Amino acid sequence: MTARLFRLLVLGLAMLPFEAALAYADDGPPQTLLSAAGRLRPTETIERVAAPGVVKVLVSVPGYMSDPADTSYWQRLYDATPEYRHVGLGRDIGTYDTRGSVAVSGDALRRSVQRLVTVDDVDAVALVGVSQGGNVIKASVRSGLSSRDNLTTITTLSSPLNGSTTARVIRAADSVATLLGVHDQLRWLVKSLFGADVEDAALAELEQPDSFTPPPHIGFTQFYITGDLLVSSRDATVPGAMHRNLTPFLLEAHGGQINDPRTLPPVVDAIRGKDVTAPTAESTIAELLAPPADGLRDRILLGLAILFVSAAVVLGALEKVVAAAKAALDKLDHALTQLKRILVVSAR
């Protein structure tokens, strides 16, 4: 009986087309068997056979202090790029502390993208980062991410790729406040008004002046806005990258490019690897306005730094006055308590 079954099995395999037999052997057990007996090969193996065409992934990297799980900022971009599978660093892949080390996050991005390519068999990866997110992408390239990992385009939105003047001013103000003994007061003021923390590792790395050379064989496009209070044109412009500078006519000047109907299409073109460097009247005006706008911005930041350090000094002085008054009241209360005890003893 066993010999008969064996002959039937051999005859059945011999009657199959040669290509079908190879495909069956390569794909592993049928899906019904996988679901019943436990998955013997990764899901991606089955999906790769079924998925037609090129598999493309768009990885979004949010900015400083943002919530990686929040997709609201990216939704318009996602809607405009339906041919991509959309994933976010810290949301769908990898880990991302938006206040932590930029270099550590960049390495996490590199490992996550390489895992996508090898495990999910992704053919093309596009990276897009807003503000600090662009610096995380830069760190991932320095960590080893390249076109060999199927990376095709990098697009940054208002990213201080040369280092952040804003971070430098904040950290310089904190250094002065520390010398004056009011570090805690300045930290409290900045946290209360802006939510930022002068001790965040991200600020310490972003303050470092830097230069960056775009990686070869990858479309690298920058979008930034003249008049952005947080990121100057000087901080954003990377020589050798395609860039589009704009005048400050956006409602959301910092990273607002994907929420403006004028600038969303070129951002999408950049992600798709198209050339967006054609000069326009607005970008020409923006280039002329950039130097004076950067100078005005630096003066505003310096003024704010002086204001905050002065406020921290006043707050520190008030705290000392309050502490001294509390100490005096405590002494007075102690003296009254002692007097009360003396009077009670005398009355006896």
LUMDREN-776616 format. One record per residue (C-alpha): residue number from 1; residue in three letters; y, x, z. Coordinates in Angstrom, 1 decimal, always signed. Layout:
N
R   n res      v      u      w
R NUM ALA      Y      X      Z
...
This chain:
348
R   n res      v      u      w
R   1 MET   +0.0   +0.0   +0.0
R   2 THR   +2.4   +2.8   +0.9
R   3 ALA   +1.6   +4.6   -2.4
R   4 ARG   +2.3   +1.4   -4.3
R   5 LEU   +5.7   +1.0   -2.7
R   6 PHE   +6.6   +4.6   -3.4
R   7 ARG   +5.7   +4.2   -7.1
R   8 LEU   +7.9   +1.0   -7.3
R   9 LEU  +10.8   +2.9   -5.7
R  10 VAL  +10.5   +5.8   -8.1
R  11 LEU  +10.3   +3.4  -11.1
R  12 GLY  +13.3   +1.4   -9.9
R  13 LEU  +15.4   +4.6   -9.6
R  14 ALA  +14.3   +5.8  -13.0
R  15 MET  +15.5   +2.5  -14.6
R  16 LEU  +19.0   +2.9  -13.1
R  17 PRO  +21.7   +4.5  -15.4
R  18 PHE  +22.2   +8.2  -14.5
R  19 GLU  +25.9   +7.8  -13.6
R  20 ALA  +25.1   +4.9  -11.3
R  21 ALA  +22.5   +6.8   -9.4
R  22 LEU  +25.0   +9.7   -8.9
R  23 ALA  +27.7   +7.3   -7.8
R  24 TYR  +25.3   +5.6   -5.3
R  25 ALA  +24.3   +8.9   -3.9
R  26 ASP  +27.9  +10.0   -3.5
R  27 ASP  +29.3   +6.9   -1.9
R  28 GLY  +26.7   +6.7   +0.8
R  29 PRO  +25.0   +3.5   +2.1
R  30 PRO  +26.3   +0.1   +1.0
R  31 GLN  +29.1   -1.4   +3.1
R  32 THR  +26.7   -4.1   +4.5
R  33 LEU  +24.5   -1.3   +5.9
R  34 LEU  +27.5   +0.5   +7.3
R  35 SER  +28.7   -2.6   +9.2
R  36 ALA  +25.2   -3.2  +10.6
R  37 ALA  +24.1   +0.3  +11.5
R  38 GLY  +27.4   +1.9  +12.4
R  39 ARG  +29.8   +3.6  +10.1
R  40 LEU  +28.2   +6.8   +8.7
R  41 ARG  +31.2   +8.0   +6.7
R  42 PRO  +35.0   +7.4   +7.2
R  43 THR  +36.5   +4.1   +5.9
R  44 GLU  +38.7   +6.2   +3.6
R  45 THR  +35.6   +7.1   +1.5
R  46 ILE  +35.0   +3.5   +0.6
R  47 GLU  +38.8   +2.8   +0.1
R  48 ARG  +39.2   +5.8   -2.2
R  49 VAL  +36.5   +4.4   -4.6
R  50 ALA  +38.1   +1.0   -4.6
R  51 ALA  +41.8   +2.0   -4.8
R  52 PRO  +43.1   +2.3   -8.4
R  53 GLY  +45.8   +4.7   -9.4
R  54 VAL  +47.7   +7.2   -7.3
R  55 VAL  +47.9   +6.8   -3.6
R  56 LYS  +51.5   +7.5   -2.4
R  57 VAL  +52.9   +7.5   +1.1
R  58 LEU  +56.5   +7.4   +2.3
R  59 VAL  +56.9   +8.9   +5.8
R  60 SER  +60.1   +8.0   +7.6
R  61 VAL  +61.4  +10.1  +10.5
R  62 PRO  +64.1   +8.5  +12.7
R  63 GLY  +66.9  +10.2  +14.5
R  64 TYR  +68.0  +11.3  +18.0
R  65 MET  +67.5   +8.7  +20.8
R  66 SER  +65.9   +6.2  +18.4
R  67 ASP  +62.8   +4.2  +19.1
R  68 PRO  +60.1   +5.4  +16.6
R  69 ALA  +58.3   +2.0  +16.9
R  70 ASP  +61.4   +0.1  +15.6
R  71 THR  +61.2   -0.5  +11.8
R  72 SER  +64.4   -2.6  +11.5
R  73 TYR  +66.5   +0.4  +10.2
R  74 TRP  +64.0   +1.2   +7.5
R  75 GLN  +63.1   -2.3   +6.3
R  76 ARG  +65.4   -2.4   +3.3
R  77 LEU  +64.1   +0.9   +2.1
R  78 TYR  +60.5   -0.2   +2.6
R  79 ASP  +61.2   -3.4   +0.6
R  80 ALA  +62.7   -1.3   -2.2
R  81 THR  +59.7   +1.0   -2.4
R  82 PRO  +56.7   -1.3   -2.7
R  83 GLU  +54.6   +1.3   -4.5
R  84 TYR  +54.4   +3.4   -1.3
R  85 ARG  +52.4   +3.0   +1.8
R  86 HIS  +55.0   +3.1   +4.6
R  87 VAL  +54.3   +5.0   +7.8
R  88 GLY  +56.6   +6.4  +10.5
R  89 LEU  +56.4   +9.5  +12.6
R  90 GLY  +55.7   +8.5  +16.2
R  91 ARG  +54.8   +5.0  +15.1
R  92 ASP  +51.9   +5.2  +12.7
R  93 ILE  +51.2   +9.0  +12.7
R  94 GLY  +51.7  +11.9  +15.0
R  95 THR  +53.8  +12.0  +18.2
R  96 TYR  +57.6  +12.1  +18.2
R  97 ASP  +59.9  +12.5  +21.2
R  98 THR  +63.3  +11.8  +19.7
R  99 ARG  +64.9  +13.7  +22.7
R 100 GLY  +62.4  +16.5  +22.8
R 101 SER  +62.0  +19.7  +20.8
R 102 VAL  +62.7  +19.4  +17.1
R 103 ALA  +60.4  +22.3  +16.4
R 104 VAL  +57.5  +20.6  +18.2
R 105 SER  +58.1  +17.3  +16.4
R 106 GLY  +58.3  +19.2  +13.1
R 107 ASP  +54.9  +20.8  +13.7
R 108 ALA  +53.5  +17.3  +14.6
R 109 LEU  +54.8  +16.0  +11.3
R 110 ARG  +53.2  +18.9   +9.4
R 111 ARG  +49.8  +18.3  +11.0
R 112 SER  +50.1  +14.5  +10.4
R 113 VAL  +50.9  +14.8   +6.7
R 114 GLN  +48.1  +17.3   +6.2
R 115 ARG  +45.7  +15.0   +7.9
R 116 LEU  +46.9  +12.1   +5.7
R 117 VAL  +46.3  +14.1   +2.6
R 118 THR  +42.8  +15.4   +3.6
R 119 VAL  +41.4  +12.3   +5.4
R 120 ASP  +43.1   +9.4   +3.5
R 121 ASP  +43.0  +11.3   +0.1
R 122 VAL  +46.8  +10.7   -0.4
R 123 ASP  +48.0  +12.0   -3.8
R 124 ALA  +51.8  +12.1   -3.1
R 125 VAL  +53.9  +12.3   +0.1
R 126 ALA  +57.6  +11.5   +0.2
R 127 LEU  +59.5  +12.3   +3.4
R 128 VAL  +62.8  +10.6   +4.4
R 129 GLY  +64.7  +11.4   +7.6
R 130 VAL  +67.9  +10.1   +9.1
R 131 SER  +70.2  +12.3  +11.2
R 132 GLN  +67.9  +14.4  +13.5
R 133 GLY  +64.9  +13.2  +11.4
R 134 GLY  +66.0  +15.4   +8.6
R 135 ASN  +66.0  +18.4  +10.9
R 136 VAL  +62.5  +17.5  +12.0
R 137 ILE  +61.5  +17.5   +8.3
R 138 LYS  +63.1  +20.9   +7.9
R 139 ALA  +61.1  +22.1  +10.9
R 140 SER  +57.9  +20.8   +9.4
R 141 VAL  +58.5  +22.8   +6.2
R 142 ARG  +59.1  +25.9   +8.3
R 143 SER  +55.9  +25.1  +10.1
R 144 GLY  +54.0  +25.4   +6.8
R 145 LEU  +54.3  +22.0   +5.0
R 146 SER  +54.7  +22.5   +1.3
R 147 SER  +53.9  +21.2   -2.2
R 148 ARG  +50.3  +22.4   -1.6
R 149 ASP  +50.0  +19.5   +0.8
R 150 ASN  +51.0  +17.0   -2.0
R 151 LEU  +54.6  +16.9   -0.7
R 152 THR  +56.7  +15.7   -3.6
R 153 THR  +60.2  +14.8   -2.3
R 154 ILE  +62.4  +15.2   +0.8
R 155 THR  +65.4  +13.0   +1.3
R 156 THR  +67.8  +13.3   +4.2
R 157 LEU  +70.4  +10.9   +5.4
R 158 SER  +73.4  +12.3   +7.4
R 159 SER  +71.3  +15.2   +8.7
R 160 PRO  +72.9  +18.3  +10.2
R 161 LEU  +70.6  +20.7   +8.5
R 162 ASN  +72.9  +23.7   +9.1
R 163 GLY  +73.1  +22.9  +12.9
R 164 SER  +75.1  +20.2  +14.6
R 165 THR  +78.7  +20.8  +15.5
R 166 THR  +78.6  +17.7  +17.7
R 167 ALA  +75.7  +19.1  +19.7
R 168 ARG  +77.5  +22.4  +20.0
R 169 VAL  +80.7  +20.7  +21.4
R 170 ILE  +78.6  +18.7  +23.8
R 171 ARG  +76.7  +21.7  +25.1
R 172 ALA  +79.9  +23.8  +25.2
R 173 ALA  +81.6  +21.1  +27.3
R 174 ASP  +78.6  +21.1  +29.6
R 175 SER  +78.8  +24.9  +30.0
R 176 VAL  +82.5  +24.6  +31.0
R 177 ALA  +81.6  +21.7  +33.4
R 178 THR  +78.8  +23.8  +34.9
R 179 LEU  +81.3  +26.6  +35.6
R 180 LEU  +83.6  +24.1  +37.2
R 181 GLY  +80.8  +22.7  +39.3
R 182 VAL  +80.8  +19.3  +37.7
R 183 HIS  +77.7  +19.4  +35.5
R 184 ASP  +76.1  +16.4  +37.2
R 185 GLN  +79.3  +14.4  +36.8
R 186 LEU  +79.6  +15.2  +33.1
R 187 ARG  +75.9  +14.4  +32.5
R 188 TRP  +76.4  +11.0  +34.2
R 189 LEU  +79.5  +10.2  +32.1
R 190 VAL  +77.7  +11.1  +28.8
R 191 LYS  +74.6   +9.2  +29.8
R 192 SER  +76.6   +6.1  +30.9
R 193 LEU  +78.8   +5.9  +27.8
R 194 PHE  +76.5   +7.2  +25.0
R 195 GLY  +73.0   +7.2  +26.4
R 196 ALA  +72.6  +10.9  +25.5
R 197 ASP  +71.6  +13.6  +28.0
R 198 VAL  +73.2  +17.0  +27.8
R 199 GLU  +69.9  +18.4  +29.0
R 200 ASP  +67.8  +17.1  +26.1
R 201 ALA  +65.8  +19.7  +24.3
R 202 ALA  +66.8  +18.2  +21.0
R 203 LEU  +70.5  +18.9  +21.6
R 204 ALA  +69.8  +22.5  +22.6
R 205 GLU  +68.0  +23.1  +19.3
R 206 LEU  +70.4  +21.2  +17.2
R 207 GLU  +73.4  +23.2  +18.4
R 208 GLN  +72.0  +26.4  +16.9
R 209 PRO  +73.8  +27.4  +13.7
R 210 ASP  +71.2  +27.5  +11.0
R 211 SER  +70.6  +27.9   +7.3
R 212 PHE  +67.9  +26.4   +5.2
R 213 THR  +66.5  +27.1   +1.8
R 214 PRO  +64.9  +24.1   +0.0
R 215 PRO  +61.2  +24.6   -0.5
R 216 PRO  +60.1  +25.2   -4.1
R 217 HIS  +58.5  +22.6   -6.3
R 218 ILE  +59.8  +19.7   -4.1
R 219 GLY  +62.7  +17.4   -4.9
R 220 PHE  +65.2  +17.8   -2.1
R 221 THR  +68.1  +15.4   -2.0
R 222 GLN  +70.8  +15.0   +0.7
R 223 PHE  +73.0  +12.0   +1.4
R 224 TYR  +76.0  +12.4   +3.7
R 225 ILE  +79.4  +10.8   +4.1
R 226 THR  +82.8  +12.4   +4.4
R 227 GLY  +84.3  +11.2   +7.6
R 228 ASP  +81.0  +10.8   +9.5
R 229 LEU  +82.1  +11.5  +13.1
R 230 LEU  +78.7  +12.8  +14.1
R 231 VAL  +77.7  +15.0  +11.1
R 232 SER  +80.3  +16.9   +9.1
R 233 SER  +79.9  +17.8   +5.4
R 234 ARG  +79.8  +21.4   +6.5
R 235 ASP  +76.9  +20.7   +8.8
R 236 ALA  +75.0  +18.7   +6.1
R 237 THR  +75.4  +20.7   +2.9
R 238 VAL  +72.4  +22.9   +2.0
R 239 PRO  +73.0  +25.1   -1.1
R 240 GLY  +70.3  +24.5   -3.7
R 241 ALA  +69.6  +20.9   -2.7
R 242 MET  +70.6  +18.0   -4.8
R 243 HIS  +73.3  +16.3   -2.8
R 244 ARG  +75.5  +13.2   -2.9
R 245 ASN  +78.6  +13.2   -0.8
R 246 LEU  +80.5   +9.9   -0.3
R 247 THR  +83.9   +8.8   +0.9
R 248 PRO  +83.9   +7.0   +4.2
R 249 PHE  +83.8   +3.4   +2.9
R 250 LEU  +80.5   +2.4   +4.4
R 251 LEU  +80.3   +0.0   +7.4
R 252 GLU  +77.8   +2.3   +9.0
R 253 ALA  +79.1   +5.8   +8.3
R 254 HIS  +76.3   +7.6  +10.1
R 255 GLY  +73.0   +7.1   +8.2
R 256 GLY  +74.2   +3.8   +6.7
R 257 GLN  +73.1   +4.7   +3.1
R 258 ILE  +70.1   +2.5   +3.1
R 259 ASN  +72.0   -0.5   +4.4
R 260 ASP  +74.7   -0.4   +1.7
R 261 PRO  +73.8   -1.9   -1.7
R 262 ARG  +75.8   +0.8   -3.5
R 263 THR  +73.8   +3.7   -2.1
R 264 LEU  +70.3   +2.3   -1.5
R 265 PRO  +69.4   +2.6   -5.2
R 266 PRO  +70.2   +6.3   -5.5
R 267 VAL  +68.3   +6.9   -2.2
R 268 VAL  +65.3   +5.2   -3.7
R 269 ASP  +65.6   +7.2   -6.9
R 270 ALA  +65.7  +10.4   -4.8
R 271 ILE  +62.5   +9.4   -3.0
R 272 ARG  +60.9   +8.8   -6.4
R 273 GLY  +61.9  +12.2   -7.6
R 274 LYS  +64.7  +11.2  -10.0
R 275 ASP  +67.9  +13.1  -10.4
R 276 VAL  +70.8  +11.6   -8.5
R 277 THR  +73.3  +14.4   -9.0
R 278 ALA  +75.4  +12.8  -11.7
R 279 PRO  +79.0  +13.1  -10.6
R 280 THR  +81.0  +10.0   -9.8
R 281 ALA  +84.6   +9.4   -9.1
R 282 GLU  +83.8   +8.6   -5.5
R 283 SER  +81.8  +11.8   -4.9
R 284 THR  +84.5  +13.9   -6.5
R 285 ILE  +87.1  +12.4   -4.2
R 286 ALA  +84.7  +12.9   -1.3
R 287 GLU  +84.4  +16.6   -2.1
R 288 LEU  +88.1  +17.0   -2.1
R 289 LEU  +88.4  +15.1   +1.2
R 290 ALA  +85.6  +17.0   +2.9
R 291 PRO  +87.4  +20.0   +4.3
R 292 PRO  +90.4  +18.2   +5.8
R 293 ALA  +88.0  +15.5   +7.1
R 294 ASP  +85.9  +18.1   +8.8
R 295 GLY  +88.9  +19.7  +10.4
R 296 LEU  +90.1  +16.3  +11.7
R 297 ARG  +86.7  +15.6  +13.0
R 298 ASP  +86.5  +19.0  +14.8
R 299 ARG  +89.8  +18.2  +16.5
R 300 ILE  +88.7  +14.8  +17.6
R 301 LEU  +85.5  +16.2  +19.1
R 302 LEU  +87.4  +18.9  +20.9
R 303 GLY  +89.8  +16.4  +22.3
R 304 LEU  +86.9  +14.2  +23.5
R 305 ALA  +85.2  +17.2  +25.1
R 306 ILE  +88.4  +18.1  +27.0
R 307 LEU  +88.8  +14.4  +28.0
R 308 PHE  +85.2  +14.3  +29.3
R 309 VAL  +85.4  +17.6  +31.2
R 310 SER  +88.6  +16.5  +32.8
R 311 ALA  +87.1  +13.1  +33.7
R 312 ALA  +84.1  +15.0  +35.2
R 313 VAL  +86.5  +17.1  +37.3
R 314 VAL  +88.4  +14.1  +38.5
R 315 LEU  +85.1  +12.3  +39.3
R 316 GLY  +83.9  +15.4  +41.1
R 317 ALA  +87.1  +15.5  +43.1
R 318 LEU  +86.9  +11.8  +44.0
R 319 GLU  +83.3  +12.3  +45.1
R 320 LYS  +84.4  +15.1  +47.4
R 321 VAL  +87.2  +12.9  +48.8
R 322 VAL  +84.7  +10.1  +49.3
R 323 ALA  +82.2  +12.5  +50.9
R 324 ALA  +84.9  +13.9  +53.2
R 325 ALA  +86.1  +10.4  +54.1
R 326 LYS  +82.5   +9.4  +54.8
R 327 ALA  +82.0  +12.5  +57.0
R 328 ALA  +85.2  +11.7  +58.9
R 329 LEU  +84.1   +8.1  +59.4
R 330 ASP  +80.7   +9.3  +60.6
R 331 LYS  +82.4  +11.6  +63.1
R 332 LEU  +84.7   +8.8  +64.3
R 333 ASP  +81.7   +6.5  +64.6
R 334 HIS  +79.9   +9.1  +66.7
R 335 ALA  +83.0   +9.6  +68.9
R 336 LEU  +83.3   +5.9  +69.5
R 337 THR  +79.6   +5.7  +70.4
R 338 GLN  +80.0   +8.5  +72.9
R 339 LEU  +83.1   +6.8  +74.3
R 340 LYS  +81.3   +3.5  +74.7
R 341 ARG  +78.5   +5.3  +76.6
R 342 ILE  +81.0   +6.9  +78.9
R 343 LEU  +82.7   +3.6  +79.6
R 344 VAL  +79.4   +1.9  +80.3
R 345 VAL  +78.5   +4.7  +82.8
R 346 SER  +81.9   +4.5  +84.4
R 347 ALA  +81.6   +0.7  +84.8
R 348 ARG  +78.4   +1.1  +86.8
